């Protein structure tokens, strides 16, 4: 693939186009260089455009934005926190419609954190890498899940010095347990330009609300690694469902969250409050079905990525499959599923108008899906992905 010239004009024609807000029938996305110019009727395509038609039944939607990607293409970011690894992970997910993402480092050593931040700073703005997601190490050991408890630590204000560097790594995010950080810690992160999400937490709803007042805006993989909602103990789940100020990530693979819970989350928050995430592991876009996570063997069995003890260890999920599962398994309207995969995560990162929508001036990131919601074409900054053929199906639960 090569980057288009600034004045190169394209028209991607489809029976239907979803611009992030509404549908356009029998229309074209007009692209100049790496930016969207407009959505136009087919008979209004300017002369000189290179026209790309799509198969019957296919439609176009904004490229997907994934806030939580541990690996892909056989690469685990924790094992290889380098710029080359980030590029490889991004390429693996682009084949499934993900045109922008946050590579994710789960709880690890301070040295790994430094390496990950350095790698993200080197790559951010290229290959769809938007920044870095640090999931830990300031989480609750009682909800650590597959995270290595040896590296889980309570936060101290002195940790802000290292983490402020994360603010230089694009639109970055840190997942922490609000009950495990001192007062003012979240505010210090937010002031450094870092988004903050609650996750791997046993925080009460009151603690979550105080964290929101400090600037926290997200919840990581809602329903997972947190206590169940109770009428008298709403906790993180209850606060996430009630608070419009929070965007909740949701793993819709048919395994992590029951379809009824998915519908409940969308009913409570709407698509503007839910971001579909993959929590993807190296098996996505790869033939390998086994890998090592922090020294523990992990296998893909019956769609589940799990340790020998049966603990879930991330997901074998891509964003196209997440959208498909939301619609076919959970009964979520297609419009809402598409927004949750693109517009909402882009807005969460402060990138509205730049990513997640097909509007004038936005990056020309778009994906074409067929009637079965499978990827048939993908463009990143106006360049069509040329590695779709022969990609193994990543569908989980569908």
C-alpha positions as CSV (number, residue, x, y, z in Angstrom):
1,X,0.0,0.0,0.0
2,X,1.1,3.5,-0.7
3,X,-0.2,6.8,0.7
4,X,-2.4,8.7,-1.8
5,X,-1.2,12.0,-3.3
6,X,-2.8,15.0,-1.6
7,X,-4.8,15.8,-4.8
8,X,-5.7,12.2,-5.7
9,X,-9.5,11.9,-5.8
10,X,-11.5,8.7,-5.2
11,X,-15.2,7.8,-5.0
12,X,-16.2,4.7,-3.0
13,X,-19.7,3.8,-4.3
14,X,-22.1,1.7,-2.3
15,X,-25.8,0.9,-2.1
16,X,-25.8,2.3,1.4
17,X,-23.4,4.5,3.4
18,X,-23.6,5.1,7.1
19,X,-21.8,8.3,8.0
20,X,-21.9,7.8,11.8
21,X,-25.2,9.5,12.2
22,X,-27.4,8.6,9.3
23,X,-27.7,6.5,6.2
24,X,-27.3,7.6,2.6
25,X,-28.9,5.5,-0.2
26,X,-27.0,4.7,-3.4
27,X,-24.2,7.2,-2.7
28,X,-20.4,7.7,-2.8
29,X,-17.8,8.7,-0.2
30,X,-15.7,11.3,-2.0
31,X,-12.0,11.2,-0.9
32,X,-9.2,13.6,-1.7
33,X,-5.8,12.4,-0.6
34,X,-6.3,11.0,2.9
35,X,-9.4,13.0,3.8
36,X,-13.2,12.7,3.2
37,X,-14.6,15.5,1.1
38,X,-18.2,14.6,1.1
39,X,-20.9,12.0,0.7
40,X,-22.6,12.6,-2.7
41,X,-25.3,11.0,-4.8
42,X,-23.9,8.7,-7.5
43,X,-24.9,11.1,-10.3
44,X,-22.9,13.9,-8.5
45,X,-19.5,12.2,-8.5
46,X,-17.0,14.7,-9.9
47,X,-15.2,14.0,-13.1
48,X,-11.7,12.6,-12.7
49,X,-12.5,10.5,-9.6
50,X,-11.1,7.0,-9.4
51,X,-14.3,5.0,-8.8
52,X,-14.4,1.9,-6.6
53,X,-17.6,0.0,-6.7
54,X,-18.6,-2.6,-4.1
55,X,-20.5,-6.0,-4.4
56,X,-24.2,-6.0,-4.3
57,X,-25.5,-5.7,-0.7
58,X,-22.3,-4.2,0.7
59,X,-22.4,-1.0,2.7
60,X,-19.8,1.5,3.9
61,X,-19.3,2.7,7.5
62,X,-16.6,4.6,9.4
63,X,-13.5,2.6,10.2
64,X,-13.6,1.0,13.6
65,X,-11.8,2.4,16.6
66,X,-10.6,-0.1,19.3
67,X,-9.6,1.1,22.7
68,X,-8.2,-2.2,24.0
69,X,-5.9,-4.3,21.9
70,X,-3.4,-6.6,23.7
71,X,-2.2,-8.2,20.5
72,X,-2.8,-9.6,17.1
73,X,-1.1,-11.3,14.2
74,X,0.7,-13.6,16.6
75,X,2.2,-10.6,18.5
76,X,1.6,-9.9,22.2
77,X,2.5,-6.3,23.1
78,X,3.6,-7.3,26.6
79,X,6.2,-9.6,25.1
80,X,7.4,-7.2,22.5
81,X,6.8,-3.5,23.5
82,X,8.5,-2.1,20.4
83,X,7.4,0.1,17.5
84,X,7.6,-2.8,15.0
85,X,5.3,-4.8,17.2
86,X,2.8,-2.0,17.3
87,X,2.8,-1.7,13.6
88,X,2.3,-5.5,13.2
89,X,-0.6,-5.5,15.6
90,X,-2.2,-2.6,13.9
91,X,-1.8,-4.3,10.5
92,X,-3.4,-7.5,11.8
93,X,-6.5,-5.7,13.0
94,X,-6.9,-3.5,9.9
95,X,-8.0,-6.5,7.9
96,X,-11.0,-6.7,10.2
97,X,-12.0,-3.1,9.7
98,X,-10.1,-1.5,12.6
99,X,-8.4,1.6,11.3
100,X,-7.4,3.1,14.6
101,X,-6.6,1.5,18.0
102,X,-5.0,1.8,21.4
103,X,-2.4,-1.0,21.9
104,X,-2.7,-2.2,25.4
105,X,-0.1,-3.2,28.0
106,X,-1.5,-5.2,30.8
107,X,0.0,-5.1,34.3
108,X,3.8,-5.5,34.0
109,X,7.0,-4.1,35.4
110,X,8.0,-0.4,35.4
111,X,10.6,-1.1,32.8
112,X,8.0,-2.6,30.4
113,X,5.8,0.4,31.0
114,X,8.7,2.7,30.0
115,X,9.4,0.7,26.9
116,X,5.7,0.7,25.9
117,X,5.4,4.4,26.4
118,X,8.6,5.0,24.3
119,X,7.3,2.7,21.5
120,X,3.9,4.4,21.4
121,X,5.5,7.8,21.2
122,X,7.6,6.6,18.2
123,X,4.6,5.2,16.3
124,X,1.6,7.4,17.3
125,X,0.0,9.0,14.3
126,X,1.1,6.2,12.0
127,X,-0.6,2.9,11.1
128,X,-3.7,3.9,13.1
129,X,-1.9,3.9,16.5
130,X,-3.6,6.6,18.5
131,X,-1.7,6.2,21.7
132,X,-1.3,3.7,24.5
133,X,-3.6,1.9,26.9
134,X,-2.0,0.9,30.2
135,X,-4.3,-1.6,31.9
136,X,-2.8,-1.6,35.3
137,X,-0.7,-1.9,37.4
138,X,-2.9,0.2,39.9
139,X,-5.7,-2.3,40.1
140,X,-7.4,-4.3,42.9
141,X,-5.7,-7.7,43.5
142,X,-9.1,-9.1,44.3
143,X,-10.2,-8.4,40.7
144,X,-6.8,-9.0,39.0
145,X,-8.1,-11.8,36.8
146,X,-5.3,-13.0,34.6
147,X,-3.0,-10.0,35.5
148,X,0.1,-11.0,37.3
149,X,-0.5,-10.1,41.0
150,X,3.3,-9.8,41.5
151,X,3.2,-6.6,39.5
152,X,0.0,-5.1,40.9
153,X,0.8,-2.2,43.2
154,X,-1.1,0.6,44.9
155,X,-0.5,4.0,43.3
156,X,1.5,6.7,44.9
157,X,1.6,10.4,43.8
158,X,5.3,9.9,42.9
159,X,4.1,7.5,40.1
160,X,2.7,10.5,38.2
161,X,6.2,11.5,37.1
162,X,6.4,8.3,34.9
163,X,2.8,8.4,33.8
164,X,2.9,12.0,32.7
165,X,5.1,10.7,29.8
166,X,2.1,8.8,28.7
167,X,0.4,12.1,28.0
168,X,3.0,12.6,25.2
169,X,1.9,9.3,23.6
170,X,-1.1,10.6,21.6
171,X,-4.6,10.0,23.0
172,X,-3.7,7.6,25.8
173,X,-5.6,5.8,28.5
174,X,-4.9,4.2,31.8
175,X,-7.2,1.7,33.5
176,X,-7.0,1.7,37.3
177,X,-9.1,0.8,40.4
178,X,-10.2,4.1,41.8
179,X,-10.1,2.7,45.4
180,X,-6.4,1.9,45.0
181,X,-5.2,5.4,44.1
182,X,-4.8,8.5,46.4
183,X,-7.0,11.5,46.2
184,X,-5.8,13.8,43.4
185,X,-4.1,11.0,41.5
186,X,-6.7,10.8,38.8
187,X,-6.8,14.6,38.5
188,X,-3.0,14.5,38.0
189,X,-3.4,12.1,35.1
190,X,-6.2,14.0,33.5
191,X,-4.2,17.3,33.7
192,X,-1.4,15.5,31.9
193,X,-3.8,14.7,29.0
194,X,-4.4,11.1,29.9
195,X,-7.9,9.5,29.8
196,X,-8.8,7.4,32.9
197,X,-11.1,4.4,33.1
198,X,-12.2,2.3,36.1
199,X,-11.4,-1.4,35.8
200,X,-10.3,-4.5,37.7
201,X,-12.0,-2.7,40.7
202,X,-14.2,-3.2,43.7
203,X,-14.9,0.5,44.1
204,X,-18.3,1.6,45.5
205,X,-20.5,3.8,43.5
206,X,-19.5,6.7,45.7
207,X,-15.8,6.2,45.0
208,X,-16.6,6.0,41.3
209,X,-18.6,9.3,41.5
210,X,-15.7,11.0,43.3
211,X,-13.3,9.7,40.5
212,X,-15.6,11.2,37.9
213,X,-15.3,14.6,39.7
214,X,-11.5,14.2,39.3
215,X,-12.0,13.7,35.6
216,X,-12.4,9.9,35.1
217,X,-14.5,9.3,31.9
218,X,-14.4,5.6,31.2
219,X,-15.0,2.1,32.5
220,X,-13.0,-0.8,31.1
221,X,-14.7,-4.0,30.0
222,X,-18.0,-3.4,31.8
223,X,-19.3,-6.4,33.9
224,X,-15.9,-8.1,33.8
225,X,-13.3,-7.9,36.7
226,X,-15.8,-6.1,38.9
227,X,-18.6,-7.1,41.3
228,X,-22.0,-7.8,40.0
229,X,-24.6,-5.0,40.2
230,X,-26.8,-5.2,43.3
231,X,-29.7,-2.9,44.3
232,X,-28.0,-1.9,47.6
233,X,-24.4,-2.1,46.3
234,X,-24.4,-0.7,42.7
235,X,-20.6,-0.5,42.6
236,X,-18.8,0.1,39.3
237,X,-21.5,-1.5,37.2
238,X,-24.3,0.6,38.7
239,X,-22.3,3.8,38.4
240,X,-21.4,3.1,34.8
241,X,-25.0,2.4,33.8
242,X,-26.3,5.5,35.6
243,X,-23.6,8.0,34.7
244,X,-23.8,9.7,31.3
245,X,-20.3,11.1,31.9
246,X,-18.8,7.6,31.6
247,X,-18.2,5.7,28.4
248,X,-18.1,1.9,29.1
249,X,-16.1,-0.5,27.0
250,X,-17.9,-3.8,26.3
251,X,-16.5,-7.1,25.0
252,X,-19.2,-8.6,22.9
253,X,-17.9,-12.0,22.0
254,X,-20.8,-14.1,23.4
255,X,-18.5,-15.2,26.2
256,X,-17.4,-12.3,28.4
257,X,-20.9,-10.8,28.7
258,X,-24.4,-12.4,28.4
259,X,-26.5,-11.0,25.5
260,X,-29.1,-9.8,28.0
261,X,-26.5,-7.8,29.8
262,X,-25.3,-6.3,26.6
263,X,-28.9,-5.2,25.8
264,X,-29.2,-3.8,29.3
265,X,-26.1,-1.7,28.9
266,X,-27.2,-0.3,25.5
267,X,-30.7,0.4,26.9
268,X,-29.2,2.3,29.9
269,X,-26.5,4.2,28.1
270,X,-27.3,4.3,24.4
271,X,-24.7,3.8,21.7
272,X,-23.2,7.2,22.7
273,X,-22.2,5.6,26.1
274,X,-20.9,2.2,24.9
275,X,-17.6,1.5,23.1
276,X,-17.2,-2.0,21.6
277,X,-13.7,-3.3,22.4
278,X,-12.0,-6.5,21.5
279,X,-9.5,-7.1,24.4
280,X,-7.8,-9.0,21.5
281,X,-4.9,-11.4,22.0
282,X,-2.3,-12.6,19.5
283,X,-4.6,-15.3,18.1
284,X,-6.6,-12.6,16.1
285,X,-5.3,-12.6,12.5
286,X,-3.0,-15.6,13.2
287,X,-3.1,-19.3,12.9
288,X,-1.5,-20.0,16.3
289,X,-3.9,-21.1,19.0
290,X,-1.5,-21.1,22.0
291,X,0.8,-18.5,23.6
292,X,2.4,-17.5,26.9
293,X,1.1,-14.7,29.0
294,X,3.4,-13.6,31.8
295,X,4.9,-17.0,31.9
296,X,1.5,-18.8,32.0
297,X,0.4,-21.0,29.1
298,X,-2.8,-19.8,27.4
299,X,-4.9,-21.6,24.8
300,X,-7.8,-20.8,22.5
301,X,-10.5,-23.4,23.0
302,X,-14.0,-23.2,21.7
303,X,-13.7,-19.5,21.1
304,X,-12.4,-18.9,24.7
305,X,-8.8,-17.7,25.4
306,X,-8.1,-19.1,28.8
307,X,-5.4,-20.4,31.2
308,X,-5.1,-24.1,32.1
309,X,-7.3,-23.3,35.1
310,X,-10.1,-21.8,32.9
311,X,-9.5,-18.1,33.7
312,X,-10.4,-15.9,30.8
313,X,-7.3,-14.2,29.4
314,X,-8.4,-11.6,26.9
315,X,-10.5,-12.4,23.8
316,X,-10.3,-14.0,20.4
317,X,-12.3,-11.2,18.9
318,X,-12.0,-8.6,16.1
319,X,-14.1,-5.5,15.8
320,X,-16.1,-6.7,12.8
321,X,-17.1,-9.8,14.8
322,X,-18.0,-7.6,17.8
323,X,-20.4,-5.6,15.6
324,X,-21.8,-8.8,14.1
325,X,-22.3,-10.3,17.5
326,X,-23.9,-7.2,18.9
327,X,-26.5,-7.3,16.1
328,X,-27.1,-11.1,15.7
329,X,-26.5,-12.4,19.2
330,X,-27.8,-9.4,21.2
331,X,-30.4,-7.8,19.0
332,X,-28.7,-4.4,19.0
333,X,-29.8,-2.2,16.1
334,X,-27.1,-2.0,13.4
335,X,-26.8,1.8,13.7
336,X,-26.1,1.5,17.4
337,X,-23.5,-1.2,17.0
338,X,-21.7,0.7,14.3
339,X,-21.6,3.9,16.4
340,X,-20.3,1.9,19.4
341,X,-17.5,0.6,17.2
342,X,-16.5,3.9,15.7
343,X,-18.0,7.3,16.7
344,X,-18.3,6.7,20.4
345,X,-14.7,5.5,21.0
346,X,-13.4,8.3,18.8
347,X,-15.4,10.9,20.8
348,X,-14.1,9.3,24.0
349,X,-10.6,10.1,22.9
350,X,-11.5,13.6,21.8
351,X,-11.3,12.8,18.1
352,X,-14.8,13.6,16.9
353,X,-14.7,15.0,13.4
354,X,-11.3,13.4,12.9
355,X,-12.2,9.7,13.3
356,X,-15.3,7.6,13.6
357,X,-17.4,9.5,11.1
358,X,-17.5,10.1,7.4
359,X,-17.8,13.9,7.4
360,X,-15.9,16.6,5.5
361,X,-12.3,16.8,6.7
362,X,-12.3,13.5,8.6
363,X,-9.6,11.0,7.9
364,X,-10.7,8.7,5.1
365,X,-10.9,5.6,7.3
366,X,-13.8,3.4,6.1
367,X,-14.8,-0.2,6.0
368,X,-17.2,-2.0,3.7
369,X,-19.3,-4.8,5.2
370,X,-21.5,-7.3,3.3
371,X,-25.0,-8.3,4.3
372,X,-23.6,-10.8,6.8
373,X,-21.5,-8.0,8.4
374,X,-18.2,-9.4,7.2
375,X,-15.4,-7.1,5.9
376,X,-15.1,-7.0,2.1
377,X,-12.9,-3.9,1.9
378,X,-11.2,-1.4,4.2
379,X,-9.5,2.0,3.7
380,X,-7.1,3.7,6.1
381,X,-6.4,7.3,5.3
382,X,-7.6,6.8,1.8
383,X,-5.5,3.7,1.1
384,X,-7.3,0.4,0.5
385,X,-6.1,-2.5,2.5
386,X,-4.8,-5.2,0.2
387,X,-4.5,-8.1,2.6
388,X,-8.1,-9.2,3.1
389,X,-8.0,-12.3,1.0
390,X,-7.6,-15.5,3.0
391,X,-8.0,-13.9,6.4
392,X,-9.1,-16.6,8.9
393,X,-12.6,-15.9,10.3
394,X,-12.3,-14.5,13.8
395,X,-16.1,-14.7,14.6
396,X,-16.6,-15.5,18.2
397,X,-20.1,-16.6,19.3
398,X,-21.6,-16.0,15.8
